[in-house]
Amino acid sequence: MPTILVATDSFKSTATADQATASIASGIRSAAGSDVSVKAVPLADGGEGTAAILAAAATRRGETVERITLPTTDARGRLTEATYYFSPSTQTAYIDVAAASGLPAVADSLDPLHADSYGTGVLIADAEAKGARRIVLGLGGTATVDGGSGILAALGAPAHDERGYALPKGGAPLVQLAAFDTAQLNVKAAGLDYTLLADTSCSPQLAAQTYGPQKGADKEQVALLTGALLQLCDVTGIDPTTEYFGAAGALPVGLTHLSELLHGNRDHVEVLPGGTHVAQAVGLEEQIAAADVVVSGEGAFDEQSLTGKTVGTVAELARRHDTPLGIVAGRFDVPAEPHAIWAQALSGEGEVFAQLRAAGHALGTQIAQ
């Protein structure tokens, strides 16, 4: 029996990866019939939903994983609640930066200059207190361009200017950064092992220019934030052209620096492509190799889709195993990945789950032919 593998990311703000894969798979089944086996594998690339998918993979490996929700603050400093996952047996916490510091929660009042990642630092400190020794942090979907300085402040290492005064929160004040004050540092939390999952290969020097506008920054603010991140890199000694370190508003820069201050090296922080890491965790390559067709998708297929995003990861594995590829997207801003045999955009009419099922049905019809 032919096998069709549906492996998609979330469709931002409209459907989770679970919902999207299930809806597309349902549409394919309705068109291709019972003679075809359709398997749904939700994916993520380091953005929102990454922690849940990695936690589910850990559960499938036989680990007991706890779902923990606690009060914290959003990127504007407003009280909120956020959830992360903790595996006591491996002492690993899975956290999305977007859970506390995400863009959707502050879409009503964007503040790219002063939004910060403090709320994520609260989650990290809580995880350490519960026994975590390793933090796996999904970096995508943030409202912040603060270089991780909010997390550092939450862990007891606020940013200071050359006079020794604490800087206001957010990315813009980092233009005056001289050092991070570690006098009150939460040493245990800061000294954990960190795996940072980037959803982009962007460097710090391009982070504000590339992602600042979607976080509300105009041209003048982009220029200011770019200068602030360059100052952060200068103070921390991190090359501003380093790939992946621009993810989440250059969050890896701050965390890497803090870890290096404690350990004397950067060995306790690794920054990885999120799509590749998730694919390995769920055994995606083996499943694509065994499938007759693989279908992937995301909200918008654009020039960034093939640079560390889920669709790009799936496409690379499909090419490697010569597995036919179909793509579903809310819209196509650039032509579909060349290896794709089918590409289906959502109609834009009706609720999103019906559109996803319709797209799956269209692909299923083509596959059946």
Salt bridges, closest charged atoms under 4 A:
GLU63 OE2 - ARG61 NH2 3.34
ASP74 OD2 - ARG78 NE 2.95
ASP108 OD1 - ARG78 NH2 3.38
ASP111 OD2 - ARG76 NE 3.91
ASP111 OD1 - HIS114 ND1 3.58
ASP126 OD2 - LYS130 NZ 2.88
GLU128 OE2 - ARG133 NH1 3.87
ASP161 OD2 - ARG163 NH2 3.00
ASP181 OD2 - HIS160 NE2 3.89
ASP193 OD1 - HIS268 ND1 2.60
ASP199 OD2 - LYS309 NZ 3.36
GLU260 OE1 - ARG266 NE 3.04
GLU285 OE2 - ARG320 NH1 3.15
GLU285 OE2 - HIS321 NE2 2.84
GLU316 OE2 - ARG320 NH2 3.21
ASP333 OD1 - ARG331 NE 2.93
GLU337 OE1 - ARG319 NH1 3.01
GLU351 OE2 - ARG357 NH2 3.38
